[in-house]
């Protein structure tokens, strides 16, 4: 008898759709947050704050997280494990 570790019974398509929807919502908020970070970083640079550049880089990473992770999954041959976010 096998131990019941990470076994999903029933309709796995519904589970996958649920994860895709949750992922889409997370990426939507992450994109908005990233754009705000970029905007505040640019504003900080215009006021002479040297930490504004770090804010811009952090905003780019946050806003582009979906594309970055998709690219990494493809590079390492795991594209079958990547989910496409839905809204």
Residue frames as qw, qx, qy, qz and C-alpha x, y, z in Angstrom:
[[0.000, 0.888, 0.460, 0.000, 0.00, 0.00, 0.00],
 [0.422, 0.376, -0.005, 0.825, 1.35, 3.40, -1.00],
 [0.179, -0.496, -0.455, 0.718, 1.19, 6.32, 1.42],
 [0.255, 0.813, 0.502, 0.150, -1.29, 9.02, 0.32],
 [0.345, -0.532, 0.075, 0.770, 1.26, 11.72, -0.48],
 [0.119, 0.462, -0.274, -0.835, 0.25, 14.47, -2.91],
 [0.140, 0.243, 0.900, 0.335, -2.46, 12.43, -4.55],
 [0.359, 0.222, 0.057, -0.905, -5.35, 14.22, -6.19],
 [0.236, 0.292, 0.922, 0.093, -8.50, 12.30, -6.89],
 [0.302, 0.749, 0.477, -0.347, -11.37, 13.46, -9.04],
 [0.520, 0.786, 0.228, 0.246, -11.29, 16.15, -11.67],
 [0.595, -0.355, 0.049, 0.719, -7.78, 17.59, -11.83],
 [0.274, 0.496, 0.365, 0.739, -8.81, 20.04, -14.56],
 [0.303, -0.870, -0.291, -0.257, -10.83, 22.02, -12.00],
 [0.674, -0.608, -0.011, 0.419, -7.85, 22.08, -9.65],
 [0.549, 0.062, 0.286, 0.783, -5.59, 23.34, -12.44],
 [0.051, 0.700, 0.378, 0.603, -8.11, 26.04, -13.40],
 [0.494, -0.840, -0.223, 0.029, -8.30, 27.14, -9.78],
 [0.653, -0.415, 0.128, 0.620, -4.52, 27.49, -9.56],
 [0.394, 0.336, 0.381, 0.766, -4.44, 29.37, -12.88],
 [0.155, -0.840, -0.350, -0.385, -7.08, 31.81, -11.64],
 [0.594, -0.760, -0.073, 0.252, -5.26, 32.39, -8.34],
 [0.638, -0.138, 0.254, 0.714, -2.00, 32.85, -10.23],
 [0.232, 0.594, 0.400, 0.658, -3.63, 35.39, -12.56],
 [0.332, -0.898, -0.239, -0.160, -4.93, 37.41, -9.63],
 [0.674, -0.573, 0.077, 0.460, -1.53, 37.37, -7.91],
 [0.541, 0.107, 0.340, 0.762, 0.25, 38.47, -11.10],
 [0.053, 0.787, 0.381, 0.483, -2.31, 41.24, -11.66],
 [0.451, -0.889, -0.075, 0.040, -1.65, 42.70, -8.20],
 [0.718, -0.341, 0.226, 0.563, 2.10, 42.13, -8.62],
 [0.450, 0.443, 0.358, 0.688, 2.12, 44.04, -11.90],
 [0.139, -0.898, -0.228, -0.349, 0.30, 47.00, -10.34],
 [0.643, -0.728, 0.050, 0.234, 2.62, 46.93, -7.33],
 [0.708, -0.040, 0.287, 0.644, 5.68, 46.77, -9.63],
 [0.266, 0.672, 0.304, 0.621, 4.51, 49.77, -11.65],
 [0.366, -0.912, -0.107, -0.148, 3.97, 51.74, -8.42],
 [0.741, -0.493, 0.158, 0.429, 7.50, 50.78, -7.25],
 [0.573, 0.284, 0.311, 0.704, 8.96, 51.96, -10.57],
 [0.008, 0.839, 0.267, 0.474, 7.03, 55.21, -10.32],
 [0.529, -0.848, 0.002, 0.030, 8.17, 55.88, -6.73],
 [0.767, -0.230, 0.223, 0.556, 11.76, 54.97, -7.63],
 [0.412, 0.510, 0.294, 0.695, 11.73, 57.44, -10.51],
 [0.235, -0.903, -0.172, -0.315, 10.25, 60.07, -8.20],
 [0.708, -0.645, 0.071, 0.279, 12.98, 59.39, -5.63],
 [0.676, 0.079, 0.254, 0.687, 15.69, 59.77, -8.28],
 [0.177, 0.736, 0.268, 0.596, 14.21, 63.09, -9.39],
 [0.433, -0.885, -0.027, -0.168, 14.52, 64.29, -5.77],
 [0.199, 0.751, -0.579, 0.248, 18.17, 63.21, -5.60],
 [0.758, -0.392, 0.464, -0.237, 17.77, 59.99, -3.59],
 [0.192, 0.499, -0.808, -0.247, 20.35, 57.40, -4.71],
 [0.354, 0.017, 0.911, -0.211, 18.12, 54.51, -3.52],
 [0.618, 0.457, 0.108, -0.630, 15.62, 55.23, -6.28],
 [0.424, 0.449, -0.710, -0.338, 17.53, 53.02, -8.72],
 [0.027, -0.063, 0.977, -0.203, 17.04, 50.01, -6.46],
 [0.466, 0.357, 0.527, -0.614, 13.31, 50.78, -6.35],
 [0.575, 0.521, -0.290, -0.560, 13.13, 50.83, -10.14],
 [0.296, 0.320, -0.892, -0.118, 14.97, 47.51, -10.44],
 [0.204, 0.102, 0.881, -0.415, 12.75, 45.93, -7.77],
 [0.544, 0.444, 0.245, -0.668, 9.66, 47.22, -9.60],
 [0.509, 0.460, -0.578, -0.442, 10.83, 45.73, -12.89],
 [0.139, 0.155, -0.974, 0.091, 11.40, 42.36, -11.24],
 [0.327, 0.253, 0.717, -0.561, 8.03, 42.42, -9.48],
 [0.564, 0.501, 0.031, -0.655, 6.09, 43.56, -12.55],
 [0.578, 0.475, -0.575, -0.331, 7.84, 41.07, -14.83],
 [0.449, -0.334, 0.793, -0.243, 7.74, 38.09, -12.48],
 [0.838, 0.291, 0.377, -0.266, 5.40, 36.09, -14.72],
 [0.673, 0.697, -0.243, -0.048, 7.60, 36.52, -17.78],
 [0.001, -0.676, 0.716, -0.175, 10.78, 35.83, -15.80],
 [0.599, -0.181, 0.735, -0.263, 9.42, 32.61, -14.30],
 [0.842, 0.454, 0.197, -0.216, 7.99, 31.46, -17.63],
 [0.485, 0.749, -0.452, 0.015, 11.38, 31.99, -19.26],
 [0.210, -0.533, 0.788, -0.226, 13.19, 30.10, -16.50],
 [0.780, 0.065, 0.561, -0.270, 10.77, 27.16, -16.78],
 [0.786, 0.607, -0.026, -0.116, 11.37, 27.06, -20.55],
 [0.218, 0.763, -0.602, 0.084, 15.15, 27.34, -20.23],
 [0.275, -0.382, 0.848, -0.246, 15.33, 24.41, -17.82],
 [0.328, 0.017, -0.864, -0.381, 12.93, 22.26, -19.87],
 [0.021, 0.287, 0.846, -0.448, 10.05, 22.40, -17.40],
 [0.256, -0.013, -0.226, -0.940, 7.53, 24.17, -19.61],
 [0.485, -0.301, -0.760, -0.312, 5.01, 21.38, -18.99],
 [0.412, -0.430, -0.659, 0.459, 4.92, 22.34, -15.32],
 [0.041, -0.094, -0.081, 0.991, 4.25, 26.03, -15.94],
 [0.161, 0.646, 0.727, -0.168, 0.70, 27.25, -15.56],
 [0.134, 0.374, 0.315, 0.862, -0.80, 29.98, -17.71],
 [0.046, 0.298, 0.538, -0.787, -2.48, 32.58, -15.50],
 [0.036, -0.533, -0.680, -0.502, -6.14, 33.28, -16.27],
 [0.070, 0.011, 0.291, -0.954, -8.33, 36.18, -15.25]]
